[in-house]
Amino acid sequence: MTTSKHKKQKALNISLWIAQVLLAAMFLLLGAMKSMQPIEQLADSLHWVKDVSVSLVRFIGVSEFLGGIGLILPALLRIKPTLAPVAALGIIAIMVLASGFHISRGEFTMLPMNFIFALIAVFIAWGRFIKIPIQAK
């Protein structure tokens, strides 16, 4: 491998790790909020919460939290590291569903954030499936 190609791969690997950590942090935080915070308190910042069942809010929270864990833990421990890009695909699915939900409610201001999160997840899935997969121990 040439030095230039090696530097590019190293830079891409660092970029992927940064993306994984930032997206994981966001989803761990959002997931923890939605799965543990009292609904009344959560509804102060997320107005849609009062219009859906508590079970749905908790399900979304647990899904987001697990997605955040999945982006980091398998890759970091190098145990079943292919689960990291699979978690990224799961986050893409969550963002597609969230976009549909917000569109149905006329909450178009939420769409850019859904799109950005999905785009970061696409980058992670592409990078970890195709360009620089993490090898298992």
C-alpha positions as CSV (number, residue, x, y, z in Angstrom):
1,M,0.0,0.0,0.0
2,T,1.4,3.4,-1.0
3,T,2.0,6.0,1.7
4,S,-0.6,8.3,0.1
5,K,-3.2,5.6,0.0
6,H,-2.4,4.6,3.6
7,K,-2.8,8.2,4.8
8,K,-6.2,8.4,3.0
9,Q,-7.4,5.2,4.6
10,K,-6.2,6.4,8.0
11,A,-8.0,9.7,7.6
12,L,-11.1,7.9,6.5
13,N,-10.9,5.6,9.5
14,I,-10.6,8.5,11.8
15,S,-13.5,10.3,10.2
16,L,-15.6,7.2,10.5
17,W,-14.8,6.8,14.2
18,I,-15.6,10.5,14.8
19,A,-18.9,10.0,13.0
20,Q,-19.7,6.9,14.9
21,V,-18.9,8.5,18.3
22,L,-20.9,11.7,17.6
23,L,-23.9,9.9,16.2
24,A,-23.8,7.3,19.0
25,A,-23.6,10.1,21.6
26,M,-26.6,11.8,20.1
27,F,-28.7,8.6,19.9
28,L,-27.6,7.5,23.4
29,L,-28.7,10.9,24.8
30,L,-32.0,11.0,22.8
31,G,-32.7,7.3,23.5
32,A,-32.1,7.7,27.3
33,M,-34.4,10.8,27.4
34,K,-37.2,9.1,25.5
35,S,-37.0,5.8,27.5
36,M,-36.5,7.1,31.0
37,Q,-37.6,10.7,31.4
38,P,-41.2,11.3,32.7
39,I,-43.6,11.8,29.8
40,E,-44.8,15.1,31.1
41,Q,-41.3,16.5,31.3
42,L,-40.4,15.1,27.9
43,A,-43.5,16.7,26.3
44,D,-42.1,20.1,27.3
45,S,-39.3,19.7,24.8
46,L,-40.8,17.2,22.3
47,H,-44.4,18.3,21.7
48,W,-45.3,15.2,19.6
49,V,-44.9,13.0,22.7
50,K,-48.3,14.0,24.1
51,D,-50.0,12.9,20.9
52,V,-48.8,9.3,20.9
53,S,-48.8,6.4,23.4
54,V,-46.3,6.2,26.1
55,S,-45.3,2.7,24.8
56,L,-44.4,4.1,21.4
57,V,-42.2,6.9,23.0
58,R,-40.5,4.3,25.2
59,F,-40.0,1.9,22.2
60,I,-38.5,4.7,20.1
61,G,-36.2,5.6,23.0
62,V,-35.0,2.0,23.5
63,S,-34.5,1.6,19.8
64,E,-32.4,4.8,19.6
65,F,-30.4,3.9,22.7
66,L,-29.6,0.4,21.3
67,G,-28.7,2.0,18.0
68,G,-26.2,4.2,19.8
69,I,-24.6,1.3,21.6
70,G,-24.5,-0.7,18.3
71,L,-22.6,2.0,16.5
72,I,-19.7,1.8,19.0
73,L,-19.5,-1.3,21.2
74,P,-19.1,-4.0,18.5
75,A,-16.5,-2.0,16.7
76,L,-14.6,-0.9,19.8
77,L,-14.5,-4.4,21.3
78,R,-14.0,-6.0,17.8
79,I,-16.6,-8.6,18.7
80,K,-19.0,-9.0,15.8
81,P,-17.8,-5.6,14.4
82,T,-20.2,-5.9,11.4
83,L,-23.0,-5.0,13.8
84,A,-21.7,-1.4,13.8
85,P,-22.7,-0.8,10.2
86,V,-25.9,-2.8,10.8
87,A,-26.7,-0.4,13.6
88,A,-26.1,2.5,11.2
89,L,-28.7,0.9,8.8
90,G,-31.1,0.7,11.8
91,I,-30.6,4.4,12.4
92,I,-31.3,5.1,8.8
93,A,-34.6,3.2,9.1
94,I,-35.4,5.2,12.3
95,M,-34.8,8.5,10.5
96,V,-36.9,7.5,7.5
97,L,-39.8,6.6,9.8
98,A,-39.3,9.7,11.9
99,S,-39.3,11.8,8.7
100,G,-42.6,10.2,7.6
101,F,-44.1,10.8,11.1
102,H,-43.0,14.5,11.1
103,I,-44.3,15.0,7.5
104,S,-47.7,13.5,8.5
105,R,-47.9,16.1,11.3
106,G,-46.7,19.0,9.2
107,E,-43.5,19.3,11.3
108,F,-41.2,20.1,8.4
109,T,-38.7,21.9,10.6
110,M,-37.7,18.5,12.0
111,L,-36.7,17.1,8.6
112,P,-33.2,18.6,8.2
113,M,-32.1,17.0,11.5
114,N,-33.5,13.7,10.4
115,F,-31.7,14.0,7.1
116,I,-28.4,14.9,8.7
117,F,-28.5,12.0,11.1
118,A,-29.5,9.6,8.2
119,L,-26.6,11.0,6.1
120,I,-24.1,10.4,8.8
121,A,-25.4,6.9,9.3
122,V,-25.1,6.3,5.5
123,F,-21.5,7.4,5.7
124,I,-20.9,5.0,8.6
125,A,-22.6,2.0,6.9
126,W,-20.7,2.7,3.6
127,G,-17.4,3.1,5.4
128,R,-17.7,0.1,7.7
129,F,-19.3,-2.3,5.2
130,I,-17.2,-1.4,2.1
131,K,-14.2,0.9,2.6
132,I,-12.7,0.1,6.0
133,P,-14.5,-2.8,7.7
134,I,-13.3,-3.4,11.3
135,Q,-11.8,-6.9,11.7
136,A,-13.0,-9.2,14.5
137,K,-10.5,-10.4,17.1
